Amino acid sequence: MRRTPATFAQALAQLSERPTPALIWRNGDERVELSGRVLVNWVEKSASLLVDELDVESGQLITVSPRQHWRLVVLTLAALRVGASVRFGENSADDAAVHAALEGHLNDGVPAEHVLAVASPALAFACEEDVSDPVIDFCAEVRSFPDAYMGMEAPQDGDDALPEAGITHGELLGEAERAASAVEDHTVYVPLKNGWKERALLITLGLLLRDGAVLLTANESDVTPDVLAQEKAVPLSGE
């Protein structure tokens, strides 16, 4: 096991060296496998979109829908990459700079300054529904951004990373490592019974820090003994 990196940027740099699977997503017949390198490319592109296109600044709030989707995982990691504070919920707070949610699940009158709609099909290049201002089609926009984030916004140790859990950016990697400290298997299925929220994020990040791989699914029914065997994955202990 490698030493815990000192910063989130260092954690991503370490993860980007991996050509092996880091994140596996399944939704019925849909399957997406992201190596460490590809996962980081998506995070870096998304971080650039947040800062260069949406003018997100370190310390600002970004709200993310807790619905299960691999692209919402990417957006969460991108928000942390640029030093934002992340809160999970179907509705954004009044002071949110950005709210990200799946297409078809965007609530009217979201008060966030910017709203990102994420296409539901796993590999879609754009939303199936028409997207118009003030909503932005995440999948259509993010592909044009570079694979390496070059923005100036970065986490500040004392700023909130996960305010609902009382975790600052300076504490984030240590808390993630502790959340996954008892996990010994390489590929782990992390159930999302309560949706994509703080605990799932910390366990996922902790497993990635330990050179593990994470299996996430849209529904519990997507995980069968055959699927676990195919992915060489074990369920998270105690779940």
N, C-alpha and C positions, 0 to 999 in steps of 0.2 A: 504494500500500500504506500502510495506517495504521501509526502507531507502536505498538510493543508496549505494551499497557496495563501499569500497575504492579502490579496485583493481579488475582487470579482473578475477584473480583466485578466489577471494571472490565471485564475481558474479556467476561464474560457480558452486562454492560450494553451494551457495544459490539455484541455479536452480536445482542442483542434488537432492535436498530434495523433489522435486515434483514428485509424481507418476502419476500425471494427464498430459494430452496432452500439449505439448509446441510447437511442430512443426508438421504441417500436410501438406503432399505433394500429389498433384494429377496430374496425366498425363493420360488423357483418362480413361481407366478402372483401371489403376494402382493407388494404394493409399498406402501411408506410414504414419503411425502415431507414433511420437516419444514423449514419456514422457520426462519430464525434466531430469530425471535420465538417460534415454537411450541416449538422445541427448548429454549430457555431456560425457557419456562413449565414444561415437563416436568422440567427440572433443578431449578427452584425448588420445585416441588411435592414432588419426591423429597427434596430437602434438608430441607424442613419435616417430612416423615414421619420421616426419620432422627433429627432432633433432638427434635421435639415428641412423637413417638409412641414412639421406641425409645431416647431419652435418650442418643444418641451425643454424645460430647464431642470437641472438637478434640484431635488427637494420638492418638486411639484407632485401632485397626486394623479395617479393613473388608476382607473377602475377597470377590472376585468371580469367578465361573466364567469361564473363558476361551472358553466356547462363544459362537458368533456370534449376537447378537440386538441389535436397536436399543435395547431397553429396558435391557440390561446396559451399553450405552454411556452411556445417561442416568444410570443408577445410579452408574457410575464418576465421571462429572462431578459428580454431586451429592455424592458422598463427598469429593471434592476441594474442593468449594464450602464444606463445613463444617469443613475442616481435618483430615480423617481421613487416615490412612496407608492406601494401597491396595496389596493384594497379590493376584495372580491365581492361582487354583487351584481344583480340584474339591472339595477339602477345606479347611476353615478351620483356622487355628491355634487353639491352646487359649485364647489371649488375645484372640481376635477379638470385637469387639462385635456385628458383623453379618456374616452370610454370605449372598450373593445367588446364586441359581442358577435355571436353567430347570426348570419342572415336569417331572417324569419323570426328572430327573437329580439329584435330591437324595439324597445319601448318608445312610444311617442313622447316627445317633450323631454328627452334626456338633457339635463342641464350642462353637461360637459362642453367645453369649448369646441372639441373635435370628437367625432364619433367614427370608429372604424368598424366596418362590417366585414366579417370573415366568412368566406364561402364554406358551406357545409361539406360538399364532396371533398374527399381527402386530398386530391391532387388537382383540384380546379384552378384554372388560371384567373378566374374572375367569378363574382357572384352570379348566380342564376337569375336573381331578381334585379330589376333596374335600381341603380343606386344614384341618387342625386344629392346635391348640396342640401344640408351640411354634412351628409354622410359620405364617407370615403371608402372606396372598395380596396381593402387591404391587399388582397391577392393580386389585383391588377396593378397596384402602385409599387409594391415592395420589390418586384423583380428588377426594376430599373436601378436600384441602389447597389453600391459596391459591396463586395464580400467582406471587406474590412472596414470597421467603424473608425472614422478619423475625427469625429466630433470632439469638442472640448468639454462637453458635459460628462461628469464622472461622479461616482458616489462620494459622499462625505461621511466619515465614520459616525458622526453624531446624529445624522439625519435618519428619520424613520424609513425603514425598508418595508416592514410589515407592521403597520401601526396597530392592527387588531390583535396581533400577537405580542406587541411590545418589543419588537426586535428592530434594532438599528442596523445600518449598513455595516458598521464595524463589528457587529455581533453575528451577521448573517451566516458566514461560512462556518463558524464554530458551531452555531445552532444546527446547521444542516448536517454537519459531521456527527453531532450527537444524535440527531434524529435517526441516522442510519447506522449507528455504531454497532448495533447487535445483528446486522444483516451480513451474512457471510457468503451467500450465493452470488454468482456473477450476474445472472439475468433474473430480475424479480418483477413479478406482477404486483403492481400497486393498485388496489381497488380504489375507486372513486365514488364510494357510497354516498358521501356528502358533497360530491362535486369536486371540481378543481379549486382547491383552497389552500390555506397556509400549510396545513400538515402535509398534504400531498406534495406541495412544492418543496418543503424542507426535506422530505424523504427522497424525492427525486433528485434534488441537487446533491444531497449527501451521498447517494449511490453513485452519481456521476463523478463526484470527487474521489470516490474509492475505486474508480475505473470499472464500475459496474454498468449494467445496462438495465433500462426500465421498460417494462411492458405496461402500456396504458390502453384502456378500451373505452368505447362509447357506452357500452352496456355490460352489465355483469354476465348476460347471456352470451356475450362474445367470447367468454373464457370457458373452454371445455377442457377435459383431460387431453384431447387430441391437440388442441391449440397450445396448451402448456408444453406438450411433448415436442411439437413442431418448433416452438421458440426456445426449447431447453430452459424453460423458466419455472420458477417456484413461486407460489403465493407469498406475499409478505407475512412473516410470522405473526400470529396473533390476530390475523384478520379473518 
